[in-house]
């Protein structure tokens, strides 16, 4: 998750995809942690659009599965539409692939070049790469009018995609690691769903739970959350439901748009945990969430 560089795949990747693909085909491999909200966003997007892809679950300790690149975060999407290409940053991945699906004027490589990385420094003094235009689809005027009949539709979608990245995602860890019991339950889920060796899993479950319990308290302070972080989660999802409104099935109307998919992808990583159950009981999110589940399940068939 987070920002990063897009990079041309190295020689080993070219060997992995030695044969040229037929024109118009798209071969995708997603490197992920299953419980990562940024990875979940990408899966929701790919699933909804019916795009087949292979998943490589990355060991979060050794990360040897992504040693072919200097980029050390997930998700990473390896996309081959005739030649291999590496895409980083969940929102860049989604915007670039969506642009490619709509517009056949440019190759995927050309489209990715429209999202140049910019080096910035965080408040903590850490250098990171960010993309100023990662929520834009790179469409011409005719394509834009077809996808976004009025300007406000595009502005709204971009606003809430950014909101999912800048606010909603930061509510996940403080909520799923809120108490020692919840932290242990969360890491039990992470170990079961992730790629760990036997001893790695044992230490990750117990040591990770303790570490994340205390880290979540720092995150709570960093993001200025309330003492009861559930209240921030409830307020956020109710704000989203209010934005969708009573007269639309989704923010995208009768079908989800990229904002719907982003919010759903972020919230989905809490399924099976106490925070998710509490959210369903104490907010108005359930009808929209169930509609999202149904429409994505239909797309996967």
C-alpha positions in Angstrom: 0.0 0.0 0.0 1.0 3.6 0.0 3.0 5.4 -2.6 5.8 4.1 -4.7 7.6 4.1 -8.1 6.4 2.3 -11.1 9.3 0.3 -12.5 10.0 -1.7 -15.7 10.2 -5.3 -14.6 13.7 -6.7 -14.4 15.2 -9.5 -16.4 13.8 -12.2 -14.2 10.3 -10.9 -14.8 10.8 -10.9 -18.5 11.8 -14.5 -18.3 8.6 -15.2 -16.3 6.6 -13.8 -19.2 8.8 -14.8 -22.1 6.1 -15.1 -24.7 4.4 -12.0 -26.2 0.7 -11.9 -25.4 -2.0 -11.5 -28.0 -3.1 -7.9 -28.7 -5.6 -6.7 -26.2 -5.0 -9.3 -23.6 -4.0 -8.4 -20.1 -2.1 -10.8 -17.7 -2.0 -9.7 -14.1 -0.2 -10.9 -11.0 -0.9 -9.2 -7.7 1.7 -9.4 -4.9 -0.2 -8.7 -1.6 -0.8 -9.3 2.0 -4.4 -10.5 2.1 -5.3 -8.4 5.2 -3.8 -5.2 3.8 -6.5 -2.6 3.0 -4.7 -1.2 0.0 -4.4 -4.7 -1.4 -8.0 -5.3 -0.7 -8.9 -2.2 -2.7 -7.1 -3.5 -5.7 -8.7 -7.0 -5.4 -12.2 -5.4 -5.2 -11.5 -3.4 -8.3 -10.2 -6.3 -10.3 -13.0 -8.6 -9.1 -15.7 -6.1 -10.0 -14.3 -5.7 -13.5 -14.0 -9.4 -14.0 -10.3 -9.3 -14.6 -8.5 -12.6 -14.0 -5.3 -12.4 -11.9 -2.9 -14.5 -10.0 -2.2 -13.8 -6.4 1.2 -14.1 -4.8 0.9 -13.9 -1.0 4.0 -12.2 0.3 5.7 -13.3 3.5 5.6 -10.0 5.5 8.8 -10.8 7.4 11.2 -12.0 4.7 9.3 -10.6 1.6 11.4 -12.8 -0.6 8.5 -12.9 -3.1 9.2 -9.3 -4.1 13.0 -9.5 -4.1 12.9 -8.8 -7.9 12.2 -5.1 -7.1 13.6 -2.4 -4.9 10.1 -1.4 -4.0 9.3 -3.1 -0.7 5.6 -2.4 -0.2 2.5 -4.1 -1.4 0.4 -4.1 -3.4 2.5 -4.6 -6.5 0.8 -5.4 -9.7 2.7 -7.0 -12.5 0.8 -6.3 -15.7 1.5 -7.7 -19.1 -0.4 -6.3 -22.1 2.3 -7.4 -24.6 5.3 -6.5 -22.4 5.8 -6.7 -18.7 5.3 -3.7 -16.4 5.3 -3.2 -12.7 2.7 -0.9 -11.1 2.9 0.3 -7.5 0.5 2.3 -5.3 -3.0 1.0 -5.0 -4.7 4.1 -6.4 -2.3 4.4 -9.3 -2.9 0.7 -10.1 -6.6 1.3 -10.1 -6.5 4.5 -12.1 -4.1 3.1 -14.7 -5.9 -0.2 -15.3 -9.3 1.6 -15.4 -7.9 4.0 -18.0 -6.6 1.1 -20.0 -10.0 -0.6 -20.0 -11.8 2.5 -21.2 -9.3 3.9 -23.6 -7.5 1.8 -26.2 -5.6 4.8 -27.6 -2.5 4.3 -25.5 -0.6 1.3 -24.4 -0.6 0.4 -20.7 3.1 1.5 -20.5 2.1 4.9 -21.9 -0.8 5.2 -19.5 1.5 4.4 -16.5 3.9 7.2 -17.6 1.1 9.7 -17.0 1.5 9.0 -13.3 5.0 10.2 -12.6 6.3 9.7 -9.0 7.3 12.8 -7.0 9.7 12.5 -4.0 8.3 14.1 -0.9 9.4 14.1 2.8 6.9 13.2 5.5 6.4 14.9 8.9 8.7 12.2 10.3 11.4 13.1 7.9 11.1 10.0 5.8 11.4 10.2 2.0 8.5 8.8 0.1 7.2 8.9 -3.4 3.7 10.3 -4.1 1.6 10.9 -7.1 -0.3 14.2 -7.5 -2.7 12.9 -10.1 -3.3 9.3 -9.0 -7.1 9.7 -8.7 -7.4 10.9 -12.3 -8.4 8.7 -15.2 -6.4 9.8 -18.3 -9.2 10.1 -20.8 -9.8 12.3 -23.7 -12.8 14.6 -23.8 -15.2 12.2 -25.5 -14.3 9.3 -23.1 -14.6 11.6 -20.1 -18.1 12.7 -21.1 -19.1 9.0 -21.6 -17.8 8.0 -18.1 -18.6 11.2 -16.3 -21.7 12.8 -17.8 -21.3 15.8 -15.6 -18.1 17.3 -14.0 -19.5 16.8 -10.4 -19.6 13.1 -10.8 -15.9 12.9 -11.5 -15.1 15.4 -8.7 -17.1 13.4 -6.2 -15.5 10.1 -7.1 -12.0 11.6 -6.8 -12.8 13.2 -3.5 -14.0 10.0 -1.8 -11.3 7.9 -3.3 -8.8 10.3 -1.6 -10.9 10.2 1.6 -10.6 6.4 1.7 -6.8 6.6 1.4 -6.2 9.7 3.7 -8.7 9.0 6.4 -10.7 5.8 6.4 -7.7 3.5 6.0 -6.1 5.1 9.1 -9.1 4.1 11.3 -8.5 0.3 10.6 -5.5 -0.4 12.8 -6.6 1.6 15.9 -9.9 -0.3 15.8 -8.8 -3.8 15.1 -5.9 -3.5 17.7 -7.9 -1.5 20.1 -7.6 -3.9 23.1 -5.1 -6.7 23.8 -7.9 -9.3 23.1 -8.8 -7.7 19.8 -5.1 -7.4 18.8 -4.6 -11.1 19.5 -7.7 -12.0 17.5 -6.5 -9.8 14.6 -3.1 -11.4 14.5 -4.7 -14.9 14.7 -6.6 -13.9 11.5 -3.5 -12.4 9.9 -1.4 -15.5 10.5 -4.2 -17.8 9.3 -4.7 -15.9 6.1 -1.1 -14.8 5.5 2.0 -16.6 4.4 4.0 -17.6 7.5 6.2 -20.5 8.5 5.2 -22.4 11.7 7.5 -20.6 14.0 7.1 -17.3 12.2 3.4 -17.6 12.7 3.7 -18.4 16.4 5.9 -15.4 17.1 4.0 -13.1 14.7 0.7 -13.9 16.4 1.8 -13.1 20.0 4.7 -10.7 19.5 2.9 -8.9 16.7 -0.3 -8.5 18.7 1.6 -6.9 21.6 3.5 -4.6 19.2 0.5 -3.5 17.3 -1.5 -2.9 20.4 1.0 -0.2 21.4 1.6 1.0 17.9 -2.2 1.5 17.5 -2.0 3.9 20.4 0.6 6.0 18.6 -1.5 5.9 15.5 -4.5 7.1 17.5 -2.5 10.1 18.7 -1.0 10.8 15.3 -4.3 10.9 13.6 -6.0 12.8 16.5 -8.6 10.1 17.1 -11.1 10.1 20.0 -10.4 8.1 23.1 -13.0 5.6 21.9 -11.7 5.0 18.4 -14.9 3.2 17.5 -16.7 6.6 17.4 -14.3 7.8 14.7 -15.0 4.6 12.7 -18.8 5.0 13.1 -18.7 8.7 12.2 -16.6 8.0 9.1 -18.8 5.2 7.7 -22.0 7.2 8.4 -20.5 10.1 6.6 -19.9 7.8 3.6 -23.5 6.5 3.7 -24.8 10.1 3.9 -22.7 11.0 0.9 -24.1 8.1 -1.1 -27.6 9.3 -0.1 -31.0 7.6 0.1 -31.7 7.7 -3.7 -28.7 5.9 -5.0 -27.7 2.3 -4.7 -24.1 3.3 -4.9 -22.1 6.5 -5.2 -21.8 5.5 -8.8 -25.6 5.3 -9.2 -26.9 1.9 -10.2 -23.4 0.4 -10.3 -20.3 1.0 -8.0 -17.8 3.6 -9.1 -14.1 3.7 -8.1 -15.0 5.4 -4.8 -17.5 2.6 -3.9 -14.8 0.0 -4.6 -12.2 1.8 -2.6 -14.3 2.2 0.5 -15.6 -1.4 0.3 -12.0 -2.7 -0.2 -10.8 -0.9 2.9 -13.7 -1.9 5.2 -13.6 -5.5 4.0 -10.3 -6.3 5.7 -12.1 -6.1 9.1 -14.6 -8.9 8.3 -14.6 -11.6 11.0 -13.3 -9.2 13.6 -15.1 -7.4 16.5 -14.6 -4.0 14.9 -16.5 -5.1 11.8 -19.4 -6.6 13.8 -19.6 -3.4 15.9 -19.6 -1.3 12.7 -22.5 -3.2 11.2 -24.6 -2.9 14.4 -23.9 0.7 15.2 -23.9 2.4 11.8 -26.0 2.6 8.7 -23.4 0.9 6.4 -25.0 -2.6 6.2 -27.4 -2.1 3.2 -24.7 -0.5 1.0 -22.1 -3.0 2.1 -24.4 -6.0 1.3 -25.1 -4.5 -2.1 -21.4 -4.2 -2.8 -20.9 -7.9 -1.8 -23.6 -9.0 -4.1 -22.5 -7.0 -7.1 -18.9 -8.2 -6.8 -19.9 -11.8 -6.3 -22.0 -11.6 -9.5 -19.1 -10.1 -11.4 -16.8 -13.0 -10.2 -19.1 -15.7 -11.6 
